[in-house]
Amino acid sequence: MASPATSNDIDEPLNDVDTDYGSDFSPEEAVIVEQLLSGKHAEDDNPIVNNIEHHDARQNLRLPRIFGREERSPLFQAARAAEQIAEQISKSIKRGEHYPDLSDQVKDASDLRTEATVEAPPADPTAPDTRSPLERFRTQPKKALSVTDLVSPAWCELQYWYTLTLHGRKRRTRAMKQGSKVHQILEDQVHTAVHVRLETKEDAWGLRIWNVIQGLRTLRDDGLTRELEIWGTVDGLVVNGVIDELSYICPDTEMQESLQKPDPKEELPPDQATISEFFKAANGTSLAEATRSKRRARTKKVYLCDVKTRGVRNLPSGATFRPTKIQLMLYHRLLATLATNNVDFSILTARYGLDPLKTFSDSFLAQIGGLHESSGQPFLDAKSELDSSQESEPNWSQDSLATLLAHHNLSAIWSLMISEFQLTLPDGADSLGKVLKAEYRSRDDGEILGSKTFAMDDLDLSAYINHEMEWWKGERQAEGVAVEEAFKCRSCEFADNCEWRIKKVEEAKEKARMTKKRTAAI
């Protein structure tokens, strides 16, 4: 049965999104640095940093939202009651109340955490650190690269560099917390989250993959899913992200049709079959039937949407919109590689130190199976779903527990997830709509402020990623914003001490002096 997290639950090491990047300063030094850099504290409207992958500790099972059903489930009620008790205990501890020490009754969780190796300091403390950002901040035991890591520098590369080196991660502001609440409300409209007790790293990853499988089924059943986690590689390095929304609703049909329009020289008339289809028709079916089958084979496309929250009512444009464009295009590419089974799972297991053949714990299997049964949502895998679609009534012979027992380790459940991707996106990348959407909501009340749509551009994305990886790999120095984008500096906490900004100011002064000198000479 699901139970609230205790001291031995998988914690920060399993959460790729919320763990610290790792600061090069001690807490005392960090305080000094913050004091030196204090000054401007205007609200930062950076669209990416403010929406860093808002994800939980990945200990929640996501079940399809069925209103009223949970009230009839004793197991579900018990899980909810346990969560409420845990929350009460947490509040009591904050108030200073004391409870008996039960630590000796809790299983030692030291074997559940990834053992972090101590990073050796440079031989000369005064010497500059010449390691690349990748070596300093995204090498084991620190977290892997995320979509946020690759996209945030699109706002200002130097700002993200200062964030990594001085703070370790973007500090959560009141605006960021308010935005996270809006995202949580949207997710709760689609999924019901139930806390799950985890015993191993493999359990934690099994839950993450299972939630992706559940999200894909929700998309097929309801036409919409939210908070779908994805993984992939960039230059052989693991990258993860969370897509806000997937649906079958095209945000701009005219744009989609223009993108789908084939070359007139290569386009066949709607009623004309190919040569291969003609010969297939000779095996007992008419040419007309072959043409009709061709039309029926066209599947619905899936469209990506990212939700942004703002404190102002106007929508971003130009340079302020570019990070969001890159983010959605990267999601599109990563999703396409999963749909075509082009992600090498061994790279992920090696990066996170996972045993792909280790069997999930009995507790994990029992919890997932029991919670699905209590919610009235038995699970059918991709093969069973195809078989049941040909029958008058669904075949629920393979429930969630049976499916998990048949896919009882990471290697097997990853293969199951890939089959679900292929069922959801049968034409691979072609099943994904080329029109991408950014939806903007008020961070105060969640009201929709508007949306922007644009087309997927593989060449633009590749050029950006190649340039960005040069910095991550240490092949070049971090770059500041262009002069025409200097407005971004107004909300940057590092503006007063930014080397790039100071250099640009000096260049501007020198240019003014030279202009004045030439004018005087005339």
Secondary structure, DSSP 8 states (H G I E B T S, - for coil): ------TTS--GGG-TTTS----SS-HHHHHHHHHHH-S-------TTGGG------S-EEEEE--TTGGGG-HHHHHHHHHHHHHHHHHHHHHTT------GGGS---GGGS---------SSTTS---S-HHHHHSSTTS--EEHHHHHGGGT-HHHHHHIIIIISS----HHHHHHHHHHHHHHHTTEEEEE----SHHHHHHHHHHHHHHHHHHHHHHSEEEEEEEEEEETTEEEEEEEEEEES--S-HHHHHHHH---TTT---TT---HHHHHHHTTTS-HHHHHHHHHHT----BEEEEEEEESSSS---GGGTHHHHHHHHHHHHHHHHHHTT---HHHHHHHHT--TT----HHHHHHHHHHHHHTT-----HHHHHHHTTSSS----S-HHHHHHHT-SHHHHHHHHHHHHHHHSTTGGGGB-SEEEEEEEETTT--EEEEEEEE--HHHHHHHHHHHHHHHTTSS------GGGGGGGGG-TTGGG-HHHHHHHHHHHHHHHHHHHHHHH-
